Amino acid sequence: MNKIIGVTELQRQFRTVFDEVVKHHVPYVLTRGSRPEAVLVPYEQYLKFAQADEAGVLKRFDALTARMDAVNARYSDAEVEVDLRAATKTIRARKRAGETRGNVARRR
């Protein structure tokens, strides 16, 4: 079960809290002004979260590339090349005219 502790109290009891997290695998929710802002968890648990997050990202990326393959299957390489050349030409023209996003944002 998670425990909740304010950052000021954590400073006072750091060693006790740290030992409880490490030795007993008790996660702590750290609050500031009664708002949760961080979590103190054992390193092994953090690694599991990181691996799960990476696996989720890779799964979503694979699904996206499969969807793109399905949508793009109806276009030939020649059609794609024509579109890429046209897009490149448009972007280069905008850069020459100073209409890139960076320049527009700086003018505001």
C-alpha positions in Angstrom: 0.0 0.0 0.0 1.2 3.5 -0.8 2.1 6.0 1.9 1.8 9.7 1.5 4.3 12.2 2.9 4.9 15.9 2.5 8.4 16.9 1.4 9.1 18.8 4.6 8.3 15.7 6.7 10.3 13.6 4.3 13.3 15.8 5.0 12.9 15.1 8.7 12.4 11.3 8.3 14.4 10.6 5.2 16.5 7.7 6.5 13.4 5.9 7.9 11.3 6.5 4.7 14.2 5.4 2.5 14.8 2.2 4.5 11.0 1.4 4.3 11.0 1.9 0.5 14.2 -0.2 0.0 13.8 -2.9 2.6 10.0 -3.3 2.6 9.1 -2.2 -0.9 6.7 0.5 0.3 6.1 3.3 -2.3 5.7 6.8 -1.0 3.7 9.6 -2.7 5.5 12.9 -2.1 3.4 15.9 -1.8 4.0 19.6 -1.7 1.2 21.8 -0.5 -1.0 18.7 -0.3 -0.6 18.1 -4.1 1.1 14.8 -5.2 4.2 15.7 -7.2 6.5 12.6 -7.1 6.7 9.0 -6.0 9.6 7.3 -4.2 9.6 3.6 -5.3 12.2 0.8 -5.1 14.6 0.7 -8.0 13.3 -2.7 -9.3 9.8 -1.3 -9.5 11.0 1.8 -11.4 12.8 -0.5 -13.9 9.5 -2.4 -14.4 7.6 0.8 -15.1 10.3 2.0 -17.5 10.3 -1.3 -19.4 6.5 -1.3 -19.5 6.4 2.3 -20.8 9.0 1.4 -23.5 7.0 -1.7 -24.5 3.9 0.4 -24.8 5.6 3.0 -27.0 7.0 0.3 -29.3 3.6 -1.4 -29.5 1.9 2.0 -30.5 4.7 2.7 -33.0 4.3 -0.8 -34.6 0.5 -0.2 -34.8 1.0 3.2 -36.4 3.5 1.9 -39.0 1.2 -0.9 -39.9 -1.7 1.6 -40.3 0.6 3.8 -42.5 1.5 0.8 -44.6 -2.1 0.0 -45.2 -3.1 3.5 -46.1 0.0 4.0 -48.3 -0.3 0.7 -50.1 -2.6 2.2 -52.7 0.1 4.7 -53.8 3.0 3.8 -56.1 6.6 4.8 -55.3 6.4 7.2 -58.3 3.3 9.0 -56.8 5.0 9.3 -53.4 8.2 10.7 -55.1 6.2 13.3 -56.9 4.5 14.4 -53.7 7.8 14.5 -51.8 9.4 16.7 -54.5 6.4 19.1 -54.5 6.5 19.3 -50.6 10.3 19.9 -50.7 9.8 22.7 -53.3 7.1 24.3 -51.2 9.3 24.2 -48.1 12.3 25.7 -49.8 10.2 28.5 -51.3 8.8 29.3 -47.8 12.3 29.3 -46.3 13.5 31.7 -49.0 10.5 33.9 -48.3 11.2 33.8 -44.6 7.9 32.1 -43.8 9.2 29.3 -41.7 7.5 28.7 -38.3 10.5 30.0 -36.4 10.4 33.3 -38.1 6.6 33.6 -37.8 6.8 32.9 -34.1 9.5 35.5 -33.6 7.5 38.2 -35.3 4.6 37.8 -32.8 
